[in-house]
Amino acid sequence: MLVREMTLGDIVSLDNDTYSHATVKQITNEWVTLFRPYVHTADFSYTGGVMCYVGIEEYKVHIDSTMPYRLIKKGKELK
């Protein structure tokens, strides 16, 4: 699917890597804002295992972008 075909709440695949699904958060005349969760681990371990950090990456894609995305799940109809 192209960026201009996306609707709010759609979940799309960015690639085939871990944590590669993003959700459409906002759509304007020029930009589509996507966000995705990610996990980062510390480069050390301790008796409790490894430290895990969870975050959210948010970025914008221009509405005229020709980069294709694979639709994973269609967003719910908003009223």
C-alpha positions, -999 to +999 in steps of 0.1 A: +000+000+000+011+035-006+013+062+021-016+081+006-038+050+010-032+047+047-059+055+073-058+062+110-050+031+131-036+010+102-007-012+111+019-016+084+051-035+081+083-015+076+104-045+068+110-081+080+130-072+111+121-074+147+097-046+159+090-037+123+053-029+126+042+007+128+008+022+135-006+053+117-011+079+143-019+111+124-026+121+088-024+157+074-024+171+039+013+165+036+025+140+062+015+106+077+029+101+113+038+065+122+049+052+156+063+019+166+075+003+199+111-009+202+132-027+228+169-020+235+190-041+259+220-031+279+254-044+268+259-061+302+241-087+323+237-092+360+221-119+383+186-107+372+195-111+335+198-082+311+185-046+315+156-040+290+145-005+278+112+000+260+105+030+239+084+044+211+098+058+178+077+083+160+084+097+125+067+113+095+065+101+059+055+124+031+020+117+017+035+115-018+061+089-009+062+060-034+077+036-009+053+007-006+042-007+028+026-040+036-007-037+054-008-060+085-041-049+099-067-023+089-075+004+115-109+005+130-135+028+114-136+061+134-169+078+139 
